[in-house]
Amino acid sequence: MKGIAFLSLPPWFCGALEENFAREKRMMWKWLGALLLFPVQMVYLVVKAAVCLLLPPKLRDLSRDNVLVTGGGRGIGRHLAREFARRGARKIILWGRTEKCLKETTEEIRMMGTECHYFICDVGNREEVYRQAKAVGDITILVNNAAVVHGKSLMDSDDDALLKSQHINTLGQFWTTKAFLPRMLELQNGHIVCLNSVLALSAIPGAIDYCTSKASSFAFMESLTLGLLDCPGVNATTVLPFHTSTEMFQGMRIRFPSLFPPLKPETVARRTVEAVQMNQAFLLLPWTMHVLVILKSILPQAALEEIHKFSGSYTCMNTFKGRT
Ligand SMILES: NC(=O)c1ccc[n+]([C@@H]2O[C@H](COP(=O)([O-])OP(=O)(O)OC[C@H]3O[C@@H](n4cnc5c(N)ncnc54)[C@H](OP(=O)(O)O)[C@@H]3O)[C@@H](O)[C@H]2O)c1
């Protein structure tokens, strides 16, 4: 009966069925092709990256770039301003809270022959960021560098201090990026840089506000970097340095300082600007931190706890005297 019913279907319906069947078949071949191509693509990209490591890199020419560095008055931010100026950036804008440092850095950059201006801007204050962004004009490289650390455990931290570090270290980047990214997309020319920290990937006790804010800022940058894949000319770089000798973590002690010496801020700045020029998405400093990331993903928790105790990272914040 069924066969007879099918045979008696109108010809236009049978035609539609056949067309549908052919489309499904084509889709299946397409999917199968993509599935087979995927591992080949992966091998190609890994080999390409390895070969690129051996070749002299193609560097971004900074001579038409207006660079804004948040927290540019001192520490790594000041070195970043110097490095961008040394490498020929057209204009440098510094944001920060302390006028004295901003003024000193601005004068130094001008002495190097590069146009430089500073603005007092608290990146944790959304209205202030949007207002100052209008005053600054077009920015093609935004460096989210400003951050604070309170250096206390959760129960010892007062609520306002906990909120403050999230506002500055994480949300501040939302506001600065929202302020400058639309114009970068319009110009099809822009780069968002984040000075993150290795503590985003491996937290320590005694800096719970900081580690939380950096981990969340890392997720922000990962999401942003992927989101920019379809945006020609606009890219992102996230730098994750180990302890660096600035005022930020003053007093912090690790157990084997000669084995794991702090990085110099000028090294972090140089490697950061190089990463921007080479359009590198993520940079761990020093490269040995990759070992930490691998260990973290394979060792059991008890072994990781022993590493923290042995290296002294478990108690390193007990002597912390930093400034916020
Ligand atoms: N030092 C380290 O061991 C280390 C390690 C890894 C990553 N990092 C990261 O590197 C970046 C720079 O750190 P650093 O060592 O140079 O620290 P730093 O010497 O303490 O400098 C921090 C900078 O952030 C600015 N800042 C703080 N709050 C701000 C706010 N609300 N609005 C605007 N600017 C603000 C400060 O300027 P004002 O004082 O004028 O506000 C200062 O210029 C940070 O993102 C930090 O997390 C540091």
PDBQT file of the ligand as one rigid body, heavy atoms in Angstrom, charges set to zero:
ROOT
HETATM    1  N1  LIG A 401      55.923  44.265  38.943  1.00  0.00    +0.000 N 
HETATM    2  C1  LIG A 401      55.660  42.996  38.732  1.00  0.00    +0.000 C 
HETATM    3  O1  LIG A 401      56.205  42.079  39.385  1.00  0.00    +0.000 OA
HETATM    4  C2  LIG A 401      54.708  42.604  37.624  1.00  0.00    +0.000 A 
HETATM    5  C3  LIG A 401      54.713  41.264  37.198  1.00  0.00    +0.000 A 
HETATM    6  C4  LIG A 401      53.836  40.879  36.208  1.00  0.00    +0.000 A 
HETATM    7  C5  LIG A 401      52.972  41.812  35.648  1.00  0.00    +0.000 A 
HETATM    8  N2  LIG A 401      52.982  43.095  36.074  1.00  0.00    +0.000 N 
HETATM    9  C6  LIG A 401      52.009  44.025  35.482  1.00  0.00    +0.000 C 
HETATM   10  O2  LIG A 401      52.679  45.064  34.813  1.00  0.00    +0.000 OA
HETATM   11  C7  LIG A 401      51.888  46.258  34.867  1.00  0.00    +0.000 C 
HETATM   12  C8  LIG A 401      52.731  47.401  35.386  1.00  0.00    +0.000 C 
HETATM   13  O3  LIG A 401      53.156  47.090  36.693  1.00  0.00    +0.000 OA
HETATM   14  P1  LIG A 401      54.392  47.804  37.402  1.00  0.00    +0.000 P 
HETATM   15  O4  LIG A 401      55.221  46.744  37.975  1.00  0.00    +0.000 OA
HETATM   16  O5  LIG A 401      54.972  48.805  36.506  1.00  0.00    +0.000 OA
HETATM   17  O6  LIG A 401      53.619  48.502  38.607  1.00  0.00    +0.000 OA
HETATM   18  P2  LIG A 401      53.799  49.955  39.265  1.00  0.00    +0.000 P 
HETATM   19  O7  LIG A 401      55.205  50.368  39.225  1.00  0.00    +0.000 OA
HETATM   20  O8  LIG A 401      53.092  49.895  40.567  1.00  0.00    +0.000 OA
HETATM   21  O9  LIG A 401      52.983  50.864  38.254  1.00  0.00    +0.000 OA
HETATM   22  C9  LIG A 401      51.606  50.760  38.153  1.00  0.00    +0.000 C 
HETATM   23  C10 LIG A 401      51.128  51.864  37.243  1.00  0.00    +0.000 C 
HETATM   24  O10 LIG A 401      49.703  51.788  37.177  1.00  0.00    +0.000 OA
HETATM   25  C11 LIG A 401      49.190  53.087  37.372  1.00  0.00    +0.000 C 
HETATM   26  N3  LIG A 401      47.857  53.030  37.966  1.00  0.00    +0.000 N 
HETATM   27  C12 LIG A 401      47.457  52.381  39.077  1.00  0.00    +0.000 A 
HETATM   28  N4  LIG A 401      46.158  52.571  39.280  1.00  0.00    +0.000 NA
HETATM   29  C13 LIG A 401      45.715  53.359  38.284  1.00  0.00    +0.000 A 
HETATM   30  C14 LIG A 401      44.461  53.897  37.940  1.00  0.00    +0.000 A 
HETATM   31  N5  LIG A 401      43.370  53.685  38.686  1.00  0.00    +0.000 N 
HETATM   32  N6  LIG A 401      44.358  54.666  36.825  1.00  0.00    +0.000 NA
HETATM   33  C15 LIG A 401      45.439  54.908  36.074  1.00  0.00    +0.000 A 
HETATM   34  N7  LIG A 401      46.663  54.423  36.340  1.00  0.00    +0.000 NA
HETATM   35  C16 LIG A 401      46.798  53.663  37.437  1.00  0.00    +0.000 A 
HETATM   36  C17 LIG A 401      50.182  53.775  38.296  1.00  0.00    +0.000 C 
HETATM   37  O11 LIG A 401      50.125  55.157  38.092  1.00  0.00    +0.000 OA
HETATM   38  P3  LIG A 401      49.727  56.152  39.278  1.00  0.00    +0.000 P 
HETATM   39  O12 LIG A 401      50.551  55.815  40.441  1.00  0.00    +0.000 OA
HETATM   40  O13 LIG A 401      49.947  57.475  38.671  1.00  0.00    +0.000 OA
HETATM   41  O14 LIG A 401      48.297  55.869  39.513  1.00  0.00    +0.000 OA
HETATM   42  C18 LIG A 401      51.511  53.223  37.783  1.00  0.00    +0.000 C 
HETATM   43  O15 LIG A 401      51.971  54.018  36.722  1.00  0.00    +0.000 OA
HETATM   44  C19 LIG A 401      50.705  45.917  35.749  1.00  0.00    +0.000 C 
HETATM   45  O16 LIG A 401      49.598  45.593  34.948  1.00  0.00    +0.000 OA
HETATM   46  C20 LIG A 401      51.153  44.714  36.518  1.00  0.00    +0.000 C 
HETATM   47  O17 LIG A 401      50.082  43.917  36.922  1.00  0.00    +0.000 OA
HETATM   48  C21 LIG A 401      53.849  43.517  37.054  1.00  0.00    +0.000 A 
ENDROOT
TORSDOF 0
